[in-house]
Amino acid sequence: MPLVSALIAVHDDAAHIRSAVDSVLRQTIEDLELIVVDDASSDETPSILRGISDPRVRVVTSERQSGLAASLNRGLELVQGRFVARLDSDDVAFPDWLELLVARIRRQPSVAVVGTGIVELDAAGRPGPVHRLPRGANAVRWHALFSSPFFHSTVLLEREVLDVHGLRYDPAFLESEDYELWSRLLALADGDNLVEPLVVRRMHPAQAQARRGGLQRSLQREVAMREIARLAPDLAAGDAELAWRLGTSQPLLASDRARAGDAYVALLECFERTHGVHSSVRSAAARALGRAGLVRLGIRLRPTAPIELVRDRTARRRRIRQAHRRARTWLAELEQAPRQLRVTVVSPEPTPYRSPLFDRISACEDVELTVIYAASSVADRTWRVKPRHRAVFLRGLKVAGARRLVRHDYPVTPGVAHALRASSPDVVVVSGWSTFASQAAIAWCRMRRVPYVLLVESHDLGRRAGWRRAVKGAIVPPLLRGASSVLVVGSAARDSVVARGAACVRVF
C-alpha cells in the first residue's frame, strides 16, 4: 500500500496533462501511486497517457464523459494509499507538495484534510497573483460558511475518514462539488492550510471557472446558505443572505450596509458560541468588515486589525517574489528534455569484482556515473584495477590503530563533500558505513535531502565482540531508516538489515 495516492481527472487536456503527471512523479515523496481518470477524452490525451511507462501510474478510461465529480468518485474507489492527494490536469505541483502536506496532516490526528496556497499562471506562462486560504481549524470552519476553504487542486485527505463515513463528491453540485464535500467533511474532522503556495494554477479560457463562473457562484451560495442555516437557525433568511454577501466581498447597497454588518456580527457570535473565540477568526471578520466599508465595526471587533494588515502585506510581498521565482524555475525544469540520471557511488576502494560492473553501468546512455573512492586501497590489496568509469580518488589522513578496530584503514577524507557537490548527484549509492567517506556521504545526503542507497555486504553470522554488536546496533538502524533503499549481497546481509529496521519492500 503506497503512502499517498494522487488523483487526477482529465478530459481533453493534451496541452497540460503531461506536466501535471510529471510534477507528481517527481515529488520528494516517492512512496506514491498516481491514478489518472481519463473522462472520455477525444484529443491526444489518451496517447500521451499511454506513453507514460512509470509503474506508479494507473490510467482508467471512461467510455462516456461523466464530469469531474463522477470521475473523482471513480478514482476514489481505486486508490490504495493512506492519503489521497488531488491535482487538476492543467496544474503543476511543486516537488515538496506532498512531503509538506503529509508532515502537516500527521502532526495532528484530528486533521483529515490539508490544502496549500497557489500561484496563478496566465495564458502566456507568466506567474501572477499568489493566493492563500486561512490557517487553523477554526479559521477554516469560519471561511467555509462563505466559500470553499481549500483550493481543490492542492488538498491531501485522510482516506480512512472518507471511506468510513462514505464521503464522496455529489455530482449535482457540478462546479462546487469540492466545497459541498468539504462542508460535510468539516462536520466530522478538522482541516488546515499551509501558507506556502505549493501548486501552480494555470488560468485559461477553457477552465470551468471561466466558462461557467455564474453557475459556480450560484452553487457556492447554495452550499453556504445551507451551512449558515445550520449554524444560526434563528438568523432571518434575508440577514443570512446579507452576511454571506459581506463575507464574500460582494457589492452591497448603501442602504443595506449597516444591516449586513449587524447580521455578519450576529453570525460570528453564533460561531463563537459553538467553537469559541479565536483571534484568527476575529481578524478575518474584521478584514471583511473593513472591505465592506465598516472599518469602525471591524476595529471594535479586533483593535489590532490595522497593524496585522500592514504586517501581512509586507510578508505577502516577500512570498510573492519567492513563489514567482520558484514557479519559473520548476516549470522550466519540467519542460526540459529527459536527461541522464546522475548517480554517484561512494566506495572504499576499487575492486576487481565490482569495477567491471561500474564500467558497464557507465556505458549506459541514461546514467551519468561517478565513483568516489576513499583510497586506492584501504587494506593493502595486492590486486591492481584500472577503472574505465569516471573515478575520483580522495586523499586522506590515516588514523593510527584504526585497522585493529574496523579491520581496514580509516582515512579521514573531508574532500568527499567537495567531490559530491562536483558530481551533483540525483542519488548517492554508499558502500557500507564503516569508512569516513561513507559516513560523511550519508551525512551530506541527509543535510541536503539527496536520496541515498546503502550497499551492504556485512551480516551477523559468526562471533563478534560485544562492543562491536553494541556499536552496530546503535549506529546502523538510523542509517537504514533514512535510506531510500538498501542493496544487499546475499541473504545473510538481507536478514541483518531487516532485523535492524530496514523495510522489506526497500531491500533488494
Salt bridges, closest charged atoms under 4 A:
ASP12 OD2 - HIS11 NE2 3.34
ASP13 OD1 - HIS16 ND1 2.92
ASP22 OD1 - ARG18 NE 3.04
ASP54 OD2 - ARG56 NH2 2.99
GLU77 OE2 - ARG168 NE 2.87
ASP88 OD1 - ARG86 NH2 2.42
ASP90 OD2 - HIS204 NE2 2.80
ASP96 OD1 - ARG326 NH2 2.72
GLU99 OE2 - ARG449 NH2 2.20
GLU120 OE2 - HIS131 NE2 2.94
ASP122 OD2 - ARG126 NE 2.89
GLU158 OE2 - ARG82 NE 3.43
ASP163 OD2 - ARG159 NH1 3.29
ASP163 OD1 - ARG168 NH2 3.00
GLU175 OE2 - ARG212 NH2 2.30
GLU177 OE2 - HIS152 ND1 3.75
GLU180 OE1 - ARG184 NH2 2.81
GLU180 OE2 - ARG226 NH1 3.32
ASP190 OD1 - ARG141 NH1 2.80
ASP192 OD2 - ARG104 NE 2.86
GLU227 OE2 - ARG226 NE 3.04
GLU227 OE2 - ARG230 NH1 3.04
ASP239 OD1 - ARG259 NE 2.61
GLU241 OE1 - ARG221 NH2 2.71
GLU272 OE2 - ARG282 NE 2.82
GLU308 OE2 - ARG302 NH2 2.77
ASP312 OD2 - ARG287 NH2 2.30
ASP312 OD1 - ARG311 NE 3.39
GLU333 OE1 - ARG26 NH2 3.84
GLU349 OE2 - ARG381 NE 2.72
ASP359 OD2 - ARG388 NH1 3.91
ASP359 OD1 - HIS389 ND1 2.71
GLU368 OE2 - ARG390 NH1 3.45
ASP380 OD2 - ARG403 NH1 3.20
ASP409 OD2 - LYS398 NZ 3.46
ASP409 OD1 - ARG403 NH2 2.79
ASP426 OD1 - ARG339 NH2 2.81
GLU457 OE2 - ARG354 NH2 2.39
ASP460 OD1 - LYS472 NZ 3.47
ASP460 OD2 - ARG500 NH1 2.60
ASP495 OD1 - ARG494 NE 3.40
